[in-house]
Structures are given as C-alpha cells and as structure tokens.
C-alpha cells in the first residue's frame, strides 16, 4: 500500500472532511440511537413511576435494566443499514465513548444494590457528558446544547427526593435525546 505523507493543509482538510462525513452520517440516521434510547428511557421512567405509585412495590426499579437490553437491540435493528457503510476514526471514537459510558452505567446500577447512591442523577450526568462529547466531536450545536442541558439537569436531580425524581429523569431524556433526535431527522429530510 502506497502511503502519502500529507502536508499541514492536506491533513486539516482530511480531518475536516472526516468530521463533516461523520456529522452527515449522524444526522442522516445515526441519530436513531438517540431516539431508541431516549424513548426507551422515557417510557420506562413513566411506567416505573406509575407502577411504584400504584403498588408501592420498589422491586419495579429492576425494570431499569431493560434500558440497555431494549436500547441496544433497537439500536442494532435501526442502524443495520448504516453499519454496512465504512466507518472512520471519528465514528469509532463516538462508539467507544458510548460503549464505555454504557458499561459504566450498568456497573453503577449494579453497585446501587450495595451502596446507596443517587443513581438517576449520576446516569443523567454521564449521558449528558457523552451527548456533549458527541456534539462537540461532530460539530453539532444542537447535540452539544442538549448534552449540556443533561449535565445541568443532573444537578437538579441531586436535589429532588422521592418518586418524582423518576418523572424528572424521564423528562430530561425527552429534552436531551428525543426532541434533538427528531429535530436532526427532520433537518436531514428537508436537506
């Protein structure tokens, strides 16, 4: 394989093209994971809140473990066509950031069985951080701002006690993932 050494201008141009292609790919359909995980989290939040409210049974919190199962399955199904496209280093970085975040979230959720921690607050903070990183990497102000909203919302969640925290958690995902995901899809359709 013949490798060409790039000058500074060519290197910057190549990096700019990679970022642009990644942003177009993300906005063109890879925003579906935002919608899949956003809707899964939002719907489960409402379901868990109402089940606990009606029954008083806190074992319904175990339903939170459906998020990675449903979300990952739905993401794989909704992005199968996109997986066949070649991926660049930026896409791999974004996937790795989200994978590490997902593993951290599952470990924190399991840890909450042994140590009393504000799980929902921590989850929103981690998701907000990953959303912000994704927005910065793909140069999307909408995604960056929605991630910052998530980070700031985590502070509010630290201050809320009781089952209402579950509702607020769900609505944070509505504004952090679902609405931006739909906006990106609509922008792509109109382009």
C-alpha positions as CSV (number, residue, x, y, z in Angstrom):
1,X,0.0,0.0,0.0
2,X,1.4,3.3,-1.0
3,X,1.2,5.8,1.8
4,X,1.4,9.5,1.0
5,X,2.8,11.9,3.5
6,X,0.3,14.8,3.9
7,X,1.3,18.4,4.5
8,X,-0.4,20.5,7.2
9,X,-3.1,21.9,4.9
10,X,-3.9,18.5,3.5
11,X,-4.1,17.0,7.0
12,X,-6.5,19.7,8.1
13,X,-8.6,19.2,5.0
14,X,-8.8,15.4,5.6
15,X,-9.8,15.9,9.2
16,X,-12.4,18.4,8.2
17,X,-13.9,16.0,5.6
18,X,-14.0,13.2,8.2
19,X,-15.8,15.4,10.7
20,X,-18.3,16.6,8.0
21,X,-19.0,13.0,6.8
22,X,-19.4,11.8,10.4
23,X,-21.8,14.7,11.1
24,X,-23.8,14.0,8.0
25,X,-23.9,10.3,8.8
26,X,-25.0,11.0,12.4
27,X,-27.7,13.4,11.3
28,X,-28.8,11.2,8.4
29,X,-29.7,8.2,10.5
30,X,-27.3,7.5,13.2
31,X,-29.4,9.8,15.4
32,X,-31.7,6.8,15.7
33,X,-29.8,5.5,18.7
34,X,-30.7,8.8,20.4
35,X,-34.4,8.2,19.6
36,X,-34.3,4.5,20.6
37,X,-32.5,5.0,23.9
38,X,-34.4,8.3,24.6
39,X,-37.9,6.7,24.0
40,X,-36.9,3.5,25.9
41,X,-35.8,5.6,28.9
42,X,-38.7,8.0,28.8
43,X,-41.3,5.2,28.5
44,X,-39.7,3.1,31.2
45,X,-39.5,6.1,33.5
46,X,-43.2,6.7,33.2
47,X,-44.0,3.0,33.6
48,X,-41.8,2.6,36.7
49,X,-43.1,5.7,38.3
50,X,-46.8,4.7,37.8
51,X,-46.2,1.1,38.9
52,X,-44.5,2.2,42.1
53,X,-47.1,4.9,42.7
54,X,-50.0,2.4,42.3
55,X,-48.4,-0.6,44.1
56,X,-45.8,0.8,46.5
57,X,-43.5,-2.1,45.3
58,X,-40.0,-0.8,44.8
59,X,-38.9,-4.0,43.0
60,X,-40.2,-2.3,39.9
61,X,-36.9,-0.5,39.8
62,X,-35.5,-3.7,38.4
63,X,-37.2,-2.7,35.1
64,X,-34.4,-0.1,34.6
65,X,-32.2,-3.0,33.5
66,X,-34.4,-3.2,30.4
67,X,-32.9,0.0,29.1
68,X,-29.7,-1.5,27.8
69,X,-31.4,-4.6,26.6
70,X,-34.2,-2.8,24.6
71,X,-32.0,0.1,23.7
72,X,-29.1,-1.9,22.4
73,X,-31.4,-4.3,20.5
74,X,-33.4,-1.4,19.0
75,X,-30.2,0.4,18.1
76,X,-28.8,-2.6,16.3
77,X,-32.0,-3.1,14.3
78,X,-32.4,0.6,13.4
79,X,-28.8,1.1,12.3
80,X,-28.2,-2.2,10.4
81,X,-28.1,-0.4,7.1
82,X,-25.7,2.2,8.4
83,X,-23.3,-0.5,9.7
84,X,-22.5,-1.6,6.2
85,X,-21.1,1.8,5.4
86,X,-17.4,2.3,6.0
87,X,-16.6,3.8,9.4
88,X,-13.9,6.4,10.0
89,X,-11.9,7.0,13.1
90,X,-14.4,9.6,14.4
91,X,-17.3,7.2,14.3
92,X,-15.2,4.6,16.1
93,X,-14.3,7.2,18.8
94,X,-18.0,8.1,19.3
95,X,-19.0,4.4,19.5
96,X,-16.2,3.8,22.0
97,X,-17.2,6.7,24.2
98,X,-20.8,5.5,24.3
99,X,-19.8,1.9,24.9
100,X,-17.6,2.8,27.9
101,X,-20.4,5.1,29.2
102,X,-22.9,2.2,28.8
103,X,-20.7,-0.2,30.7
104,X,-20.1,2.5,33.5
105,X,-23.9,3.0,33.8
106,X,-24.6,-0.7,34.1
107,X,-21.9,-1.1,36.7
108,X,-23.2,1.9,38.7
109,X,-26.7,0.5,38.6
110,X,-25.5,-2.9,39.9
111,X,-23.4,-1.0,42.6
112,X,-26.5,0.7,43.8
113,X,-27.7,-2.6,45.2
114,X,-24.8,-2.5,47.6
115,X,-24.3,1.2,48.2
116,X,-26.9,3.9,48.4
117,X,-26.1,6.3,45.6
118,X,-28.2,8.8,43.6
119,X,-28.3,6.5,40.5
120,X,-30.6,8.6,38.4
121,X,-28.6,11.8,38.9
122,X,-25.4,10.1,38.0
123,X,-26.9,8.5,34.9
124,X,-28.2,11.8,33.6
125,X,-24.8,13.3,34.2
126,X,-23.0,10.5,32.4
127,X,-25.4,10.6,29.5
128,X,-25.2,14.4,29.3
129,X,-21.4,14.2,29.2
130,X,-21.5,11.6,26.4
131,X,-24.1,13.6,24.5
132,X,-21.9,16.8,24.8
133,X,-18.8,15.0,23.7
134,X,-20.7,13.6,20.7
135,X,-22.0,17.1,19.8
136,X,-18.5,18.6,20.1
137,X,-16.9,15.8,18.0
138,X,-19.4,16.1,15.2
139,X,-19.7,19.8,15.5
140,X,-23.4,19.9,16.2
141,X,-24.6,22.8,18.4
142,X,-28.0,21.1,18.9
143,X,-26.4,17.9,20.3
144,X,-23.8,19.8,22.4
145,X,-26.5,22.1,23.9
146,X,-28.8,19.1,24.7
147,X,-25.9,17.4,26.4
148,X,-25.1,20.4,28.5
149,X,-28.8,20.5,29.4
150,X,-28.5,16.9,30.6
151,X,-25.4,17.8,32.7
152,X,-27.1,20.8,34.3
153,X,-30.3,18.7,34.9
154,X,-28.3,16.2,36.9
155,X,-27.7,18.9,39.5
156,X,-31.5,19.4,39.8
157,X,-31.9,15.6,40.2
158,X,-29.5,15.6,43.1
159,X,-31.9,17.9,44.9
160,X,-35.1,16.1,44.2
161,X,-36.2,13.4,46.6
162,X,-39.0,10.8,46.3
163,X,-40.5,9.1,43.3
164,X,-40.9,12.5,41.4
165,X,-37.2,12.1,40.6
166,X,-38.2,9.2,38.3
167,X,-40.5,11.5,36.3
168,X,-37.9,14.3,36.1
169,X,-35.4,11.7,34.9
170,X,-37.7,10.6,32.1
171,X,-38.4,14.2,31.0
172,X,-34.7,15.1,31.0
173,X,-34.3,12.3,28.4
174,X,-37.2,13.7,26.4
175,X,-35.4,17.0,26.1
176,X,-31.8,15.7,25.9
177,X,-32.3,12.9,23.4
178,X,-35.8,12.5,21.9
179,X,-36.5,16.1,20.8
180,X,-33.0,16.7,19.4
181,X,-33.2,13.3,17.7
182,X,-36.4,14.3,15.9
183,X,-35.0,17.7,15.0
184,X,-32.0,16.1,13.4
185,X,-34.1,13.6,11.5
186,X,-36.3,16.5,10.2
187,X,-33.3,18.6,9.2
188,X,-31.9,15.7,7.2
189,X,-35.3,15.1,5.4
190,X,-35.5,18.7,4.5
191,X,-32.0,18.9,3.1
